[in-house]
Amino acid sequence: MAETSDPDPEVSGDATDAVVANGRGDQLTRSQAARRERVIRAAIDLAATGGYDAVQMRDVAAHGQVALGTIYRYFTSKDHLLAAAQVEWVTDLEHRVGQRPPRHGTTAERMVDILRRATRAMEREPTLTAALVTAMSSPDPAVAECQSELGVIMGRIQAQAFPEDFDPDVQRRVIRALEFIWFTSLLAWVNGWAGIGETSDELASATHLLLDQFD
């Protein structure tokens, strides 16, 4: 059984196991970081096939081949786990955009390119996206921490659309506004109030309204 096959990492971990820091600066050994990653991947796999309700902690433990108690060392709840998975997804998006940043067109056009890439990636996994957005809507304080981390990462991604001499205060406010619009649009899609095409179009429209005046 998964509950007995995964030893307590705090008790039985190798004393020589190197310490690494995750994206939030938490200190984890390499084996602990690997366990945490397995838990997140298991939650993503379950959410991708069965949605939010399919992510049950015992199933995550079995799928990730970790003890049930191991999950609660890193995540306070299912919503916290799925919110952390969303952070992982956006971190991957940052890596992809960094490899191929938008270089042409106006500031608004570059921003639209970034946001459409993000939306297309979520469109390819609608069941997973619905689960992640549902979790990110939770009032769980641990989720709020993930929301803050998500905002920082999305801010770095969106910053790639701006020229170096752009007013930093205006840039910050535009990024914040677009983050709210993006999340609201995703909620509308997940709840069936709008199609994914409408979500992309609303984002593009808002981007041009905010940024065309600067080009």
URTA-V694042 format. One record per pair of residues at least 12 apart in sequence whose C-alpha atoms are under 10 Angstrom apart, sorted by the first residue. I is the first residue (numbers start at 1). GAP is how many residues later the second one is. D is the distance in whole Angstrom. If there is no record, write none. Layout:
i: [I:I]
gap: [GAP:GAP]
d: [D:D]
This chain:
i: [1:1:1:1:1:2:2:2:2:2:2:2:2:2:2:2:3:3:3:3:3:3:3:3:3:4:4:4:4:5:5:5:6:6:6:6:6:6:6:6:7:7:7:8:8:8:8:8:9:9:9:9:9:9:10:10:10:10:13:13:13:13:14:14:14:15:16:16:17:17:17:17:18:18:18:19:19:19:20:20:21:23:23:23:23:24:24:24:32:32:32:33:35:35:35:35:35:35:35:36:36:36:36:36:36:36:36:37:37:37:38:38:38:38:38:38:38:39:39:39:39:39:39:39:39:39:39:39:39:39:39:39:39:40:40:40:40:40:40:40:40:40:40:40:41:41:41:41:41:42:42:42:42:42:42:42:42:42:42:43:43:43:43:43:43:43:43:43:43:43:43:43:43:44:44:44:44:44:44:44:44:44:44:45:45:45:45:46:46:46:46:46:46:47:47:47:47:47:47:47:47:47:48:48:48:48:48:48:48:48:49:49:49:49:50:50:50:51:51:51:51:51:51:51:51:52:52:52:52:52:52:52:52:52:52:52:52:53:53:54:55:55:55:55:55:56:56:57:57:57:57:57:57:58:60:75:75:76:76:76:76:77:77:77:77:78:78:79:79:79:79:79:79:79:79:79:79:79:79:80:80:80:80:80:80:80:80:80:80:81:81:81:81:81:82:82:82:82:82:82:82:82:82:83:83:83:83:83:83:83:83:83:83:83:83:83:83:83:84:84:84:84:84:84:84:84:84:84:85:85:85:86:86:86:86:86:86:86:86:86:86:87:87:87:87:87:87:87:87:87:88:89:89:89:89:89:90:90:90:90:90:90:90:91:91:91:91:91:93:93:93:93:93:93:93:94:94:94:94:94:94:94:94:95:96:96:97:97:97:97:97:97:97:98:98:98:101:101:101:101:101:102:102:102:102:103:103:103:103:104:105:105:106:106:106:106:106:106:106:106:107:107:107:107:107:107:107:107:107:107:107:107:108:108:108:108:108:108:108:108:108:108:108:108:108:108:109:109:109:109:109:109:110:110:110:110:110:111:111:111:111:111:111:111:111:111:111:111:111:111:112:112:112:112:112:112:112:112:112:112:113:113:113:114:114:114:114:114:115:115:115:115:115:115:115:115:115:115:116:116:116:116:116:116:117:118:118:118:119:119:119:119:119:119:119:119:120:120:120:122:122:123:123:123:126:126:126:127:129:129:129:129:130:130:130:130:130:131:132:133:133:133:133:133:134:134:134:134:136:136:137:137:150:151:151:151:151:152:154:154:154:154:155:155:155:155:155:155:155:156:157:158:158:158:158:158:158:158:159:159:159:159:162:166:170:171:173:174:174:174:175:175:177:177:177:178:178:178:178:178:179:181:181:181:181:181:182:182:182:182:182:183:184:185:185:185:185:185:185:186:186:187]
gap: [60:61:64:65:66:56:57:58:59:60:61:62:63:64:65:66:55:58:59:62:63:64:65:66:67:61:62:63:64:60:61:62:29:55:59:60:61:62:63:64:59:60:63:24:58:59:61:62:20:22:23:26:61:64:19:22:60:63:16:17:18:19:15:16:17:14:13:14:12:13:14:15:12:13:14:12:13:14:12:13:12:64:65:68:126:121:122:125:38:41:42:41:29:30:31:32:35:36:39:28:30:34:35:37:38:39:45:27:48:51:22:23:25:26:27:28:33:18:21:22:23:24:25:26:27:28:29:31:32:35:36:42:46:20:24:31:35:41:42:43:44:45:46:48:19:22:23:44:47:13:15:17:18:19:20:21:22:23:43:12:13:14:16:17:18:20:21:35:38:39:41:42:85:16:37:38:41:42:45:84:85:87:88:15:18:19:83:13:14:17:81:82:85:35:78:79:80:81:82:83:84:85:77:78:79:80:81:82:83:84:76:77:78:79:77:78:81:75:76:77:78:79:80:81:83:26:27:30:75:76:77:78:79:80:81:82:83:25:78:77:23:24:26:27:76:21:22:12:14:15:20:21:24:13:18:67:68:64:65:66:67:58:63:65:66:57:65:52:53:54:55:56:57:58:59:60:61:63:64:55:56:58:60:61:62:63:64:65:66:51:54:61:62:65:46:49:50:51:52:53:54:61:64:48:49:50:51:52:53:54:55:59:60:61:62:63:64:67:48:51:52:58:59:61:62:63:65:66:47:50:61:42:43:45:46:47:49:50:60:61:64:45:59:60:61:62:63:64:66:67:62:29:32:33:43:61:28:59:60:61:63:64:67:58:59:62:63:66:21:24:25:28:60:61:64:20:24:59:60:61:62:63:64:62:21:61:16:17:20:21:60:61:63:58:59:62:12:13:56:59:60:12:58:59:60:57:58:59:60:57:56:110:55:56:57:102:105:106:108:109:53:54:55:56:59:100:101:104:105:106:107:108:53:54:96:97:98:99:100:101:102:103:104:105:106:107:52:95:98:99:102:103:48:50:51:52:97:46:47:48:49:50:51:64:67:92:93:96:97:100:46:49:88:89:91:92:93:94:95:96:45:48:91:43:44:45:46:47:39:42:43:63:64:67:85:88:89:92:81:83:84:85:87:88:83:36:64:82:63:66:67:77:78:80:81:84:76:77:80:64:74:66:73:74:63:64:70:63:57:58:60:61:56:57:59:60:61:59:58:50:51:53:54:57:52:53:56:57:14:47:46:50:29:24:25:28:29:24:21:22:24:25:16:17:19:20:21:23:24:19:18:13:14:16:17:18:20:21:12:13:15:16:49:48:41:40:37:33:36:37:32:35:29:30:33:25:26:28:29:32:24:18:21:22:25:26:17:18:20:21:24:16:15:13:14:15:16:17:18:13:14:12]
d: [10:8:9:9:9:9:10:10:6:5:8:8:5:5:5:7:9:7:8:8:7:4:6:8:9:10:8:6:9:8:7:7:9:10:7:5:5:9:10:8:8:8:9:10:10:8:9:7:9:8:7:9:8:10:10:9:10:10:9:10:8:9:9:10:9:9:9:10:6:6:7:9:6:8:10:9:9:9:9:8:9:9:9:9:9:10:9:8:9:10:9:10:8:9:7:10:8:9:9:9:9:8:7:9:7:9:10:9:9:9:9:9:9:5:8:8:10:10:7:7:10:8:5:8:8:10:10:9:7:9:10:8:9:9:8:9:10:7:8:10:7:6:10:8:9:9:7:8:10:9:10:9:6:8:9:6:5:9:10:6:8:9:9:6:9:8:8:9:7:7:10:8:10:9:9:8:7:9:10:7:10:9:9:9:9:10:8:8:8:8:10:8:10:9:10:10:7:5:8:9:6:8:7:8:5:4:8:9:8:10:9:10:7:7:7:8:9:9:5:6:9:7:5:9:10:9:9:9:8:8:9:7:4:8:9:7:8:10:8:9:7:10:9:9:9:10:7:10:8:9:9:7:9:9:10:8:10:9:10:7:9:10:8:8:9:8:10:9:8:10:8:5:7:9:7:9:7:9:7:7:8:9:7:9:6:5:9:9:8:9:8:9:8:10:10:7:6:9:9:6:8:9:10:9:6:8:9:6:5:9:9:9:6:9:9:6:8:9:9:10:9:9:8:9:6:9:9:9:7:10:9:10:9:10:6:8:9:8:8:9:8:10:7:8:10:7:6:9:8:10:9:10:10:9:10:10:8:10:7:10:7:7:9:10:8:7:9:9:10:9:7:9:9:9:8:10:10:7:8:10:8:6:9:9:10:10:10:7:9:9:7:10:9:10:8:8:9:8:9:7:8:7:7:7:10:9:8:10:10:9:10:10:9:9:9:10:9:8:9:6:9:6:6:7:10:9:9:7:8:10:8:7:8:9:8:10:10:6:5:9:8:5:6:9:9:8:8:8:8:8:9:9:9:8:5:8:10:9:7:9:8:5:8:10:10:10:8:7:9:9:10:9:9:9:7:6:9:9:7:8:10:9:9:8:7:10:9:8:10:9:8:9:10:8:8:7:8:9:10:9:6:9:8:8:10:10:10:10:9:10:9:8:9:8:7:10:9:10:9:9:9:10:7:9:9:8:10:9:9:10:10:8:8:8:9:5:8:9:10:8:10:7:7:8:10:8:8:10:10:10:10:9:10:9:8:7:10:10:8:9:10:8:9:8:10:6:8:10:8:9:10:9:10:10:7:10:9:9:8:9:10:8:10:9:10:10:10:9:7:8:10:10:9:9:9:8:10:8:7:9:10:9:8:7:8:10:8:9:9:6:10:10:9:8:5:8:10:8:8:7:9:10]
